[in-house]
Amino acid sequence: MIYPLSIDSYVLFFLDMLTSIFLLVNVCKLLPRCKPLEWVGAHSIVYYFVCGGVPLCLSLALEKVGLGYHGAYYSVLIAYALVCVVASCIVAIVYRYLSFMIGKRH
């Protein structure tokens, strides 16, 4: 944790959260369709389980090869891109070859 969240007015905090959610939902409705994003959404249950171990393992591997975060933000972007690619590959493999794990038949 970087800094604990201190809330002075819970009513104002709650209204701010509701306003943010409302605006975010409406902005997302205005966006054009994006096939890769829809694919991620359709397979999100497997992403949910994969995105615990993949970031952890990749961060350990990147630290070993010298790409750990040492104040350089580009390493965060590289790690994020790698996590997305590796997690997507694992999800595709699960859906294609291990579909019985998610209750689907070929």
Phi, psi and omega in degrees: 000131181278309181209130180293145180280119177250119184252120180274321182234107181293327178295313179295320178298315180296316178296322178296318179295317179297317178297317179297316179297315179300313180294318180296317179297316181291324176293319179295327178293333181277344182289147176289162180294141180229109185303314179299322179291323177293324178296317178298317179296321180291336182248022189295334181294322178285322175303321181304317181280330182282327188279026169255312184276326183297310179299322180296310181295319180292324178294322176295317179294318180293325177296321180294327180269005175092014179254032177287166181280113177232048181087359180258113185290336180300329179293330176293318180294320177296314180297318180298315180297317179295320178298317179298315182293311182294316179296320178295321177296316179296317179297318179297320178295317179298314182291328183276313189253339182238038185296340177296335180292336181251011175082022178244147177253156179292000000 
